[in-house]
Amino acid sequence: MIYNDRVTVGPKGDWTGYEHGWCYDAGPAALLAALVWDPETQDMPVGFKKQATPGQRRAPRSDTPENDVAEGENVLT
């Protein structure tokens, strides 16, 4: 993209949209974040500058307590 890049997730097999997205400055940041992110165990990727969708994502096998991260908070792990 011209202004920023985005990492997105959605249901498997659904190519019509996404449920959650995170914005990054244009360049390699989004790709690098996607490469090191495990969406099965981590709620969100690291280093994003803005969450593009409402709500807090919970990874299927997350070990983060539900109330540990405030909604919309950018957490680097």
VEXDREN-2710 file (C-alpha; in Angstrom, 1 decimal):
% VEXDREN-2710
k/r/px/py/pz
1/MET/0.0/0.0/0.0
2/ILE/1.1/3.6/-0.4
3/TYR/0.5/4.9/3.1
4/ASN/0.5/1.9/5.3
5/ASP/0.4/-1.9/5.3
6/ARG/-1.9/-4.2/7.3
7/VAL/-1.8/-7.6/8.9
8/THR/-5.3/-9.2/9.0
9/VAL/-7.0/-12.4/10.2
10/GLY/-10.3/-14.0/9.6
11/PRO/-12.0/-17.4/9.5
12/LYS/-10.2/-20.1/7.6
13/GLY/-11.6/-20.4/4.1
14/ASP/-13.3/-17.0/4.1
15/TRP/-11.7/-14.8/1.5
16/THR/-14.4/-12.1/1.5
17/GLY/-13.1/-10.1/4.4
18/TYR/-11.4/-10.2/7.7
19/GLU/-12.3/-9.9/11.4
20/HIS/-9.3/-8.1/12.8
21/GLY/-6.6/-5.9/11.3
22/TRP/-3.5/-4.0/12.5
23/CYS/-1.8/-1.1/10.6
24/TYR/1.9/-0.6/10.1
25/ASP/4.0/2.1/8.4
26/ALA/4.6/1.2/4.8
27/GLY/7.7/-1.0/4.4
28/PRO/8.8/-4.3/5.8
29/ALA/7.3/-3.9/9.3
30/ALA/4.0/-5.7/8.6
31/LEU/5.7/-8.6/6.8
32/LEU/8.2/-9.0/9.6
33/ALA/5.5/-8.9/12.2
34/ALA/3.4/-11.5/10.3
35/LEU/6.5/-13.8/10.1
36/VAL/7.1/-13.9/13.8
37/TRP/3.5/-13.9/15.0
38/ASP/1.8/-17.1/16.0
39/PRO/-1.9/-16.4/15.7
40/GLU/-2.8/-19.6/17.4
41/THR/-1.2/-18.6/20.7
42/GLN/-0.7/-14.8/20.5
43/ASP/-3.7/-12.4/20.5
44/MET/-2.2/-9.9/18.2
45/PRO/1.0/-9.2/16.2
46/VAL/3.7/-6.9/17.6
47/GLY/4.7/-3.4/16.7
48/PHE/1.5/-2.2/15.0
49/LYS/0.7/1.6/15.1
50/LYS/-3.1/1.3/15.0
51/GLN/-5.7/-1.4/15.4
52/ALA/-7.9/-1.1/12.3
53/THR/-10.9/-3.1/13.6
54/PRO/-13.0/-2.8/16.8
55/GLY/-12.8/-5.3/19.6
56/GLN/-10.0/-7.4/21.2
57/ARG/-8.9/-10.6/19.4
58/ARG/-8.4/-13.7/21.5
59/ALA/-6.1/-16.4/20.1
60/PRO/-7.6/-19.9/20.1
61/ARG/-4.9/-21.1/22.5
62/SER/-4.0/-17.9/24.2
63/ASP/-2.6/-18.0/27.7
64/THR/-3.2/-14.3/28.3
65/PRO/-5.9/-13.6/31.0
66/GLU/-9.0/-12.0/29.4
67/ASN/-8.7/-8.8/31.4
68/ASP/-4.9/-8.5/31.1
69/VAL/-4.9/-6.3/28.0
70/ALA/-7.1/-3.2/27.6
71/GLU/-9.0/-3.0/24.4
72/GLY/-7.0/-1.3/21.7
73/GLU/-3.8/-1.3/23.7
74/ASN/-0.7/-1.8/21.6
75/VAL/1.4/-4.4/23.5
76/LEU/4.9/-5.5/22.4
77/THR/5.7/-9.0/23.7
END
